[in-house]
Amino acid sequence: MSHPMTTTLAERNELFIGGSWHEPAAAIKHPAICPADETLLCTVPTASSVDVDIAVSAAQKAYENATWSAVPIEERAEILNRALTCCRESLDAIAVTSALELGQPLTQTRRRIEGAFGVFADAIASAEGLPPDVWQPDRASNKSALIQRRPAGVVAAITPFNGPFIMSISKIVRALMAGCSVVAKPALEGSLQTFYLAEALAAAGLPEGVVSILPGGPDAGRHLVEHPGVDLVSFTGSTDAGRRIAETCGANLKRTILELGGKSAAILLEDADPAKAIPWLTAGAFGNAGQVCAALTRVLAPRKLYGEVVDGLASAARDFKAGHPLDTATTLGALITSRQFDRVSELVNAGIAEGAQLAAGGGRPSGIDKGWFFAPTVLFNVDNGMRVAREEIFGPVVVVIPYEDEPEAISIANDSPFGLHGAVFSEDEDRAIGVAERIRTGTCAINGFGVLVSAPFGGVKSSGWGREGGPESILEYTEVKTLIANGNRSGRRES
């Protein structure tokens, strides 16, 4: 055990509003409970609608005065690189805070925080890929159009509990590099680690009003989405919440970026090697206790490999060890709340009632009587029409579905309301790529699992729209503006 079994974290009493620290308008505190042992870590200041109003007003003023959008992109990058350096210096503290407030093993949260630094760096570098202002001669007249990319305005960035640090970075830094002002609202669960990001941004020297980070509940989130001063809402979370946001923003003709739920399918083709695939499937199904929107929760296996795949997954599932997040022997994290534990239990029991069979897991790990741990669970003899195969469980539960031939595998993979991620395994990479191209999903891995920080990530169907990652994600935070001038002009505009 490399760390003492910490049971508390430092209290936070102020909110980061417009680039500096302020007492909340209302004395509302959220108890931060460690999901692994149910102890109180500290309390978190909670934003009210008044705090949201102040933050949006500051962001509007900063945007209207061009205090940030007029800063050359090279200077924006320099300022944000200073913030990244500050974050790197706090790696240990951020990782421990994340482990305790999310109930996840420190070894894993440390890797995720390091991965967040990679996202930070890529978000800065990706802005170099923004298209320059270009004059285009009009074919039908002696006029020319200057095509420009301009910041979208005030961005509301709303993030969930399962990756608060990395997702806040992804949205905030990309919006800032596009020249926008940002009001971020991380979920209350997991929000303590975002205070380190706020401290880094403050130390980096952003202009007043440009960034606010306000941990808050659903009421603060609703108020932020509905606020007339917000021009664009970037949301990561559940599909149900995404639908409500889309309805609200649609009524007000407000742009949205929505990264929602998933029920990703991993297809093992007949020539796949289960021994090579199982480690990837295990990581894809059980990482972060299954609380991952891109999780590979449906495994599609051909009949001839079916038993081997089920047995391999069950064996891997039984190897996980639940325990305190700071214990280096711990490999299984807890679910975020008792409410989430109850939902996972209900869906697993519903699957069994519909005819699915347990190969591993199914409830609380043996010998664990505190914390919201759910044992990694493998269900087999599953039909794609069962609830466990249709609904996003957001827990460490994987279903194994048999198929007869390649067309049926593709049909089953596409027979889902979601389309976020997926994977195809084959000894023939070109064959796997051909199958992946026929799956309706925003991202698909070949012989692996995961996403690239430098490539677009997002979904189709009920998994949302818009992309994060790479230059394409910076463009999401911009608007196209056209200036029309007399005369035949061409090429880049010289500043």
C-alpha positions as CSV (number, residue, x, y, z in Angstrom):
1,M,0.0,0.0,0.0
2,S,1.7,3.1,-1.2
3,H,-0.6,5.6,0.5
4,P,-2.2,5.8,3.9
5,M,-5.9,4.9,3.8
6,T,-7.1,8.5,3.6
7,T,-10.6,9.1,4.8
8,T,-11.0,12.8,4.3
9,L,-10.1,15.5,1.7
10,A,-9.6,19.2,2.2
11,E,-12.8,21.3,2.3
12,R,-13.6,23.6,-0.5
13,N,-15.7,26.6,0.3
14,E,-15.6,28.8,-2.8
15,L,-16.7,28.6,-6.5
16,F,-14.5,29.6,-9.4
17,I,-16.6,32.3,-11.1
18,G,-15.2,34.3,-14.0
19,G,-11.6,33.5,-13.2
20,S,-11.5,34.1,-9.4
21,W,-12.8,32.5,-6.3
22,H,-16.1,33.6,-4.7
23,E,-18.4,32.5,-1.9
24,P,-21.5,30.7,-3.3
25,A,-24.7,32.8,-3.4
26,A,-26.4,30.1,-1.2
27,A,-24.8,28.1,1.6
28,I,-25.5,24.8,-0.1
29,K,-23.1,21.9,0.5
30,H,-23.0,18.5,-1.2
31,P,-21.5,15.6,0.9
32,A,-18.7,13.9,-1.0
33,I,-19.0,10.3,-0.1
34,C,-16.3,7.7,-1.0
35,P,-18.2,5.0,-2.9
36,A,-15.8,2.3,-1.8
37,D,-16.4,2.6,2.0
38,E,-19.3,5.1,2.3
39,T,-17.2,7.5,4.4
40,L,-17.6,11.3,4.2
41,L,-14.6,12.8,2.5
42,C,-15.6,16.5,2.8
43,T,-18.4,18.7,1.5
44,V,-18.5,20.5,-1.9
45,P,-19.9,24.0,-2.5
46,T,-22.9,23.8,-4.8
47,A,-23.8,26.4,-7.4
48,S,-27.3,27.9,-7.4
49,S,-29.1,29.7,-10.2
50,V,-27.7,33.0,-8.9
51,D,-24.1,31.7,-9.3
52,V,-25.0,30.6,-12.8
53,D,-26.4,34.0,-13.7
54,I,-23.2,35.7,-12.4
55,A,-21.0,33.4,-14.3
56,V,-22.9,33.7,-17.6
57,S,-23.0,37.4,-17.3
58,A,-19.2,37.5,-16.8
59,A,-18.8,35.2,-19.8
60,Q,-21.0,37.4,-22.0
61,K,-19.1,40.5,-21.0
62,A,-15.8,38.9,-21.8
63,Y,-17.1,37.6,-25.2
64,E,-18.7,40.9,-26.2
65,N,-15.5,42.8,-25.3
66,A,-13.4,40.3,-27.2
67,T,-11.0,40.0,-24.2
68,W,-10.2,36.4,-25.1
69,S,-11.4,35.9,-28.7
70,A,-9.2,38.8,-29.9
71,V,-6.1,37.1,-28.3
72,P,-4.0,35.5,-31.1
73,I,-4.3,31.7,-31.1
74,E,-0.6,31.4,-30.4
75,E,-1.0,33.4,-27.2
76,R,-4.1,31.4,-26.2
77,A,-1.9,28.3,-26.6
78,E,0.9,29.8,-24.5
79,I,-1.6,30.7,-21.6
80,L,-3.2,27.2,-21.7
81,N,0.1,25.5,-21.8
82,R,0.9,27.3,-18.5
83,A,-2.3,25.8,-17.1
84,L,-1.3,22.4,-18.3
85,T,2.1,22.7,-16.5
86,C,0.2,23.6,-13.3
87,C,-2.0,20.6,-13.7
88,R,1.0,18.3,-14.2
89,E,2.6,19.6,-11.0
90,S,-0.6,18.5,-9.1
91,L,-0.8,15.0,-10.6
92,D,-0.5,13.1,-7.3
93,A,-3.1,15.2,-5.5
94,I,-5.5,15.0,-8.4
95,A,-5.1,11.2,-8.8
96,V,-5.7,10.6,-5.0
97,T,-8.7,12.9,-5.0
98,S,-10.2,11.2,-8.0
99,A,-9.6,7.7,-6.6
100,L,-11.4,8.6,-3.3
101,E,-14.3,10.5,-4.7
102,L,-15.0,8.0,-7.5
103,G,-14.1,4.9,-5.5
104,Q,-11.7,3.7,-8.3
105,P,-8.2,2.2,-7.9
106,L,-5.5,4.8,-7.6
107,T,-3.4,3.0,-10.2
108,Q,-6.2,3.4,-12.7
109,T,-7.2,7.0,-11.8
110,R,-3.5,8.0,-12.1
111,R,-3.4,6.7,-15.7
112,R,-6.7,8.5,-16.5
113,I,-5.4,11.8,-15.1
114,E,-2.2,11.4,-17.2
115,G,-4.5,10.7,-20.2
116,A,-6.3,13.9,-19.4
117,F,-3.0,15.8,-19.7
118,G,-2.7,14.2,-23.2
119,V,-6.2,15.5,-24.1
120,F,-5.2,18.9,-22.8
121,A,-2.1,19.0,-25.0
122,D,-3.9,17.7,-28.0
123,A,-6.7,20.3,-27.6
124,I,-4.1,23.1,-27.7
125,A,-2.3,21.6,-30.6
126,S,-5.4,20.8,-32.6
127,A,-6.3,24.5,-32.9
128,E,-3.4,24.8,-35.3
129,G,-5.6,22.8,-37.7
130,L,-8.3,25.4,-37.8
131,P,-8.8,26.6,-41.4
132,P,-7.4,30.1,-42.1
133,D,-9.6,33.0,-43.3
134,V,-9.7,32.5,-47.1
135,W,-11.0,34.7,-50.0
136,Q,-13.1,32.8,-52.6
137,P,-13.9,34.4,-55.9
138,D,-17.5,34.1,-56.9
139,R,-18.1,32.3,-60.2
140,A,-21.2,34.3,-61.1
141,S,-20.0,37.9,-60.4
142,N,-17.0,40.1,-59.9
143,K,-17.2,39.6,-56.1
144,S,-15.4,37.6,-53.5
145,A,-16.3,36.0,-50.2
146,L,-14.1,35.9,-47.1
147,I,-14.9,32.7,-45.3
148,Q,-14.1,33.0,-41.6
149,R,-14.4,30.8,-38.5
150,R,-15.5,32.7,-35.5
151,P,-16.0,31.6,-31.9
152,A,-19.6,30.3,-31.2
153,G,-19.9,32.6,-28.1
154,V,-20.7,31.6,-24.5
155,V,-20.4,27.8,-24.1
156,A,-22.1,25.8,-21.3
157,A,-19.9,22.7,-20.7
158,I,-21.8,20.0,-18.7
159,T,-19.9,16.9,-17.7
160,P,-20.8,13.7,-15.8
161,F,-19.3,12.0,-12.7
162,N,-17.4,9.2,-14.5
163,G,-14.6,11.3,-16.0
164,P,-14.9,14.8,-14.5
165,F,-11.3,15.9,-15.0
166,I,-10.7,14.6,-18.5
167,M,-14.1,15.6,-19.8
168,S,-13.9,19.1,-18.3
169,I,-10.5,19.6,-19.9
170,S,-11.8,18.3,-23.3
171,K,-14.7,20.8,-23.4
172,I,-13.2,23.8,-21.7
173,V,-9.8,23.8,-23.5
174,R,-11.2,23.2,-26.9
175,A,-13.8,25.9,-26.5
176,L,-11.1,28.3,-25.2
177,M,-8.8,27.5,-28.1
178,A,-11.7,28.4,-30.4
179,G,-12.0,31.8,-28.7
180,C,-15.2,31.1,-26.7
181,S,-16.0,31.9,-23.1
182,V,-17.0,28.9,-20.9
183,V,-19.3,28.2,-18.0
184,A,-18.6,24.6,-16.9
185,K,-20.9,22.6,-14.7
186,P,-19.4,19.3,-13.6
187,A,-21.6,16.8,-11.8
188,L,-21.5,17.1,-8.0
189,E,-20.2,13.5,-7.7
190,G,-16.5,13.7,-8.8
191,S,-16.3,17.4,-8.9
192,L,-13.5,17.9,-6.3
193,Q,-10.8,17.1,-8.9
194,T,-12.1,19.9,-11.2
195,F,-11.0,22.4,-8.5
196,Y,-7.4,21.6,-9.5
197,L,-8.2,22.5,-13.1
198,A,-9.8,25.8,-11.9
199,E,-6.6,26.6,-9.9
200,A,-4.4,25.9,-12.9
201,L,-6.5,28.2,-15.2
202,A,-6.4,30.9,-12.6
203,A,-2.7,30.7,-12.3
204,A,-2.2,30.7,-16.0
205,G,-3.6,34.2,-16.3
206,L,-6.8,34.0,-18.4
207,P,-8.7,37.3,-18.7
208,E,-11.5,38.1,-16.3
209,G,-14.8,36.4,-17.0
210,V,-13.6,33.9,-19.6
211,V,-14.0,30.7,-17.5
212,S,-16.2,29.6,-14.6
213,I,-16.4,26.1,-13.1
214,L,-19.5,25.5,-11.0
215,P,-20.2,22.1,-9.5
216,G,-23.9,21.7,-9.4
217,G,-27.0,19.5,-9.5
218,P,-29.8,19.2,-12.0
219,D,-31.4,22.5,-11.1
220,A,-28.1,24.4,-11.9
221,G,-27.7,22.4,-15.1
222,R,-31.2,23.2,-16.2
223,H,-30.8,26.9,-15.5
224,L,-27.5,27.0,-17.4
225,V,-29.1,25.2,-20.5
226,E,-32.1,27.5,-20.5
227,H,-30.1,30.7,-19.9
228,P,-30.5,33.1,-22.8
229,G,-26.9,34.2,-22.5
230,V,-25.6,30.8,-23.5
231,D,-25.0,30.3,-27.2
232,L,-23.9,26.6,-27.3
233,V,-24.4,23.6,-24.9
234,S,-21.8,20.9,-24.9
235,F,-23.1,18.0,-22.8
236,T,-21.8,14.5,-22.0
237,G,-24.2,12.3,-20.0
238,S,-27.2,10.1,-20.3
239,T,-29.4,9.9,-23.4
240,D,-32.5,10.8,-21.4
241,A,-30.9,14.0,-20.2
242,G,-29.5,14.7,-23.7
243,R,-33.0,14.5,-25.1
244,R,-34.3,17.1,-22.7
245,I,-31.4,19.4,-23.4
246,A,-31.9,19.0,-27.2
247,E,-35.6,19.8,-26.7
248,T,-34.8,23.0,-24.7
249,C,-32.1,24.1,-27.1
250,G,-34.1,23.3,-30.1
251,A,-37.0,25.5,-28.9
252,N,-34.5,28.3,-28.5
253,L,-32.5,27.5,-31.7
254,K,-29.4,27.0,-29.6
255,R,-26.6,24.8,-30.8
256,T,-25.7,21.6,-29.0
257,I,-22.9,19.0,-28.9
258,L,-24.2,15.8,-27.3
259,E,-22.1,12.8,-26.3
260,L,-24.6,10.4,-24.8
261,G,-25.0,6.7,-23.9
262,G,-23.9,3.6,-25.6
263,K,-24.4,-0.2,-25.8
264,S,-21.3,-1.0,-27.9
265,A,-20.9,-4.3,-29.6
266,A,-17.6,-6.1,-30.0
267,I,-17.7,-8.7,-32.8
268,L,-15.3,-11.6,-32.8
269,L,-15.2,-12.9,-36.3
270,E,-14.7,-16.7,-36.9
271,D,-11.0,-16.4,-37.4
272,A,-10.5,-14.3,-34.2
273,D,-8.2,-15.5,-31.4
274,P,-10.2,-15.4,-28.2
275,A,-6.9,-15.4,-26.1
276,K,-5.9,-12.1,-27.8
277,A,-9.4,-10.6,-27.6
278,I,-10.3,-11.4,-24.0
279,P,-7.9,-8.8,-22.4
280,W,-9.4,-6.1,-24.6
281,L,-13.0,-7.2,-24.0
282,T,-12.3,-7.3,-20.2
283,A,-10.9,-3.7,-20.2
284,G,-13.8,-2.6,-22.5
285,A,-16.5,-4.1,-20.3
286,F,-15.2,-3.7,-16.7
287,G,-12.9,-0.7,-16.7
288,N,-14.0,2.1,-14.3
289,A,-16.5,-0.5,-12.9
290,G,-18.3,-0.4,-16.3
291,Q,-19.2,3.3,-15.9
292,V,-18.0,4.2,-19.4
293,C,-20.3,5.3,-22.2
294,A,-18.0,3.6,-24.8
295,A,-17.9,0.3,-22.8
296,L,-18.0,-2.9,-24.9
297,T,-21.1,-4.3,-23.1
298,R,-22.3,-6.6,-25.9
299,V,-19.9,-9.3,-27.1
300,L,-21.0,-11.1,-30.3
301,A,-19.3,-14.5,-30.7
302,P,-19.7,-17.1,-33.4
303,R,-21.1,-20.5,-32.3
304,K,-17.7,-22.3,-32.7
305,L,-16.0,-19.8,-30.3
306,Y,-19.0,-19.1,-28.1
307,G,-18.1,-21.4,-25.1
308,E,-14.4,-20.3,-25.2
309,V,-15.4,-16.6,-25.1
310,V,-17.8,-17.0,-22.3
311,D,-15.4,-19.0,-20.2
312,G,-12.5,-16.6,-20.9
313,L,-14.6,-13.6,-19.9
314,A,-15.9,-15.3,-16.8
315,S,-12.4,-16.2,-15.7
316,A,-11.2,-12.7,-16.3
317,A,-14.2,-11.3,-14.3
318,R,-13.4,-13.5,-11.3
319,D,-9.8,-12.2,-11.1
320,F,-10.9,-8.6,-10.1
321,K,-10.3,-7.7,-6.5
322,A,-12.5,-5.1,-4.7
323,G,-11.0,-2.9,-2.0
324,H,-9.9,0.5,-0.8
325,P,-9.0,2.8,-3.8
326,L,-5.5,3.5,-2.3
327,D,-4.7,-0.1,-1.8
328,T,-2.4,-1.1,-4.7
329,A,-3.9,-4.6,-4.7
330,T,-7.4,-3.2,-5.6
331,T,-8.4,-3.7,-9.2
332,L,-12.2,-3.3,-9.0
333,G,-13.7,0.1,-8.3
334,A,-17.1,0.8,-6.8
335,L,-20.2,2.2,-8.5
336,I,-20.7,5.8,-7.8
337,T,-23.9,5.7,-5.6
338,S,-26.2,3.2,-4.0
339,R,-28.8,4.3,-6.5
340,Q,-26.6,3.1,-9.3
341,F,-25.9,-0.2,-7.5
342,D,-29.6,-0.8,-7.3
343,R,-30.1,-0.1,-11.0
344,V,-27.4,-2.5,-12.1
345,S,-28.8,-5.2,-9.8
346,E,-32.3,-4.6,-11.2
347,L,-31.2,-5.0,-14.8
348,V,-29.1,-8.1,-14.1
349,N,-32.0,-9.7,-12.4
350,A,-34.3,-8.7,-15.2
351,G,-31.9,-10.4,-17.7
352,I,-31.9,-13.6,-15.6
353,A,-35.7,-13.5,-15.5
354,E,-35.8,-13.3,-19.3
355,G,-33.6,-16.4,-19.7
356,A,-30.0,-15.2,-19.5
357,Q,-27.6,-17.3,-17.5
358,L,-24.8,-16.2,-15.1
359,A,-21.2,-17.2,-15.9
360,A,-19.7,-14.9,-13.3
361,G,-20.7,-12.2,-10.8
362,G,-24.3,-11.1,-10.4
363,G,-24.1,-9.1,-7.3
364,R,-21.9,-7.8,-4.5
365,P,-18.4,-9.4,-4.4
366,S,-17.9,-12.1,-1.8
367,G,-16.6,-10.8,1.5
368,I,-17.4,-7.1,0.8
369,D,-20.1,-5.6,3.0
370,K,-19.3,-1.9,2.6
371,G,-19.2,0.3,-0.5
372,W,-21.2,0.1,-3.7
373,F,-19.2,-2.7,-5.3
374,F,-20.8,-4.9,-8.0
375,A,-18.8,-7.9,-9.1
376,P,-17.9,-8.0,-12.8
377,T,-20.7,-10.0,-14.4
378,V,-20.9,-12.1,-17.5
379,L,-24.3,-13.2,-18.8
380,F,-24.6,-15.8,-21.6
381,N,-27.5,-17.3,-23.6
382,V,-28.5,-13.7,-24.2
383,D,-30.8,-12.6,-27.0
384,N,-30.4,-9.1,-28.4
385,G,-34.0,-8.3,-27.6
386,M,-33.5,-8.6,-23.8
387,R,-33.3,-5.5,-21.7
388,V,-29.8,-6.3,-20.7
389,A,-28.8,-6.2,-24.3
390,R,-30.9,-3.0,-25.1
391,E,-30.4,-0.7,-22.2
392,E,-27.2,1.1,-21.0
393,I,-26.5,-0.5,-17.6
394,F,-23.5,1.6,-16.7
395,G,-22.0,-1.1,-14.5
396,P,-19.5,-4.0,-14.9
397,V,-21.9,-6.2,-16.9
398,V,-21.2,-7.8,-20.2
399,V,-23.6,-10.0,-22.3
400,V,-22.4,-12.6,-24.7
401,I,-24.6,-13.0,-27.8
402,P,-24.2,-15.9,-30.3
403,Y,-24.4,-15.5,-34.0
404,E,-24.4,-17.7,-37.1
405,D,-22.6,-15.8,-39.8
406,E,-21.0,-12.4,-40.5
407,P,-24.2,-10.7,-41.9
408,E,-26.1,-11.7,-38.8
409,A,-23.3,-10.3,-36.5
410,I,-23.4,-7.0,-38.3
411,S,-27.2,-7.0,-38.1
412,I,-27.2,-7.6,-34.3
413,A,-24.5,-5.0,-33.8
414,N,-26.6,-2.4,-35.6
415,D,-29.8,-3.5,-33.9
416,S,-29.5,-1.0,-31.1
417,P,-30.8,2.5,-30.4
418,F,-27.2,3.5,-29.7
419,G,-24.2,4.0,-31.9
420,L,-21.2,5.3,-30.0
421,H,-18.4,2.8,-30.1
422,G,-17.6,-0.8,-31.2
423,A,-14.9,-3.2,-31.9
424,V,-14.1,-6.0,-34.4
425,F,-11.6,-8.8,-33.8
426,S,-10.1,-10.8,-36.6
427,E,-6.7,-12.2,-37.5
428,D,-7.3,-10.6,-40.9
429,E,-7.2,-6.8,-40.2
430,D,-8.5,-5.9,-43.6
431,R,-11.5,-8.1,-43.1
432,A,-12.1,-6.6,-39.7
433,I,-12.0,-3.1,-41.2
434,G,-14.5,-4.1,-43.8
435,V,-16.9,-5.3,-41.1
436,A,-16.3,-2.2,-39.0
437,E,-17.2,0.1,-41.9
438,R,-20.7,-1.6,-41.9
439,I,-21.4,-0.9,-38.3
440,R,-23.4,2.3,-37.5
441,T,-21.3,3.8,-34.8
442,G,-19.2,6.9,-34.4
443,T,-16.0,5.0,-33.5
444,C,-14.9,1.4,-34.0
445,A,-11.7,-0.2,-32.8
446,I,-9.9,-2.9,-34.7
447,N,-8.5,-5.7,-32.5
448,G,-8.6,-3.5,-29.5
449,F,-10.6,-1.0,-27.4
450,G,-10.3,2.7,-26.8
451,V,-10.2,6.1,-28.5
452,L,-7.4,8.3,-29.7
453,V,-7.2,11.8,-28.2
454,S,-6.2,13.2,-31.6
455,A,-9.2,11.7,-33.5
456,P,-12.9,12.7,-33.5
457,F,-15.0,10.8,-31.0
458,G,-18.8,10.9,-30.8
459,G,-22.0,9.0,-31.6
460,V,-24.9,8.5,-34.0
461,K,-28.5,7.6,-33.3
462,S,-29.3,7.9,-29.6
463,S,-25.6,8.3,-28.7
464,G,-25.8,11.9,-29.8
465,W,-24.1,14.2,-32.3
466,G,-21.0,16.3,-32.5
467,R,-17.4,15.2,-32.0
468,E,-14.7,15.6,-29.4
469,G,-11.0,15.1,-30.3
470,G,-8.8,16.5,-33.1
471,P,-9.2,19.7,-35.1
472,E,-12.8,18.7,-35.9
473,S,-13.7,19.2,-32.2
474,I,-12.4,22.8,-32.3
475,L,-14.6,23.5,-35.2
476,E,-17.6,22.4,-33.2
477,Y,-17.1,25.6,-31.1
478,T,-17.0,27.9,-34.1
479,E,-19.5,29.5,-36.5
480,V,-18.9,30.2,-40.2
481,K,-19.0,33.9,-41.1
482,T,-19.0,35.2,-44.7
483,L,-17.8,38.7,-45.7
484,I,-18.6,39.7,-49.3
485,A,-16.4,42.3,-51.1
486,N,-16.2,43.7,-54.6
487,G,-13.4,42.6,-56.8
488,N,-11.7,39.3,-57.5
489,R,-9.8,38.4,-54.4
490,S,-8.3,35.0,-53.6
491,G,-6.1,33.2,-51.1
492,R,-5.5,33.7,-47.4
493,R,-6.4,37.0,-45.8
494,E,-3.2,38.7,-44.6
495,S,-3.6,40.0,-41.1
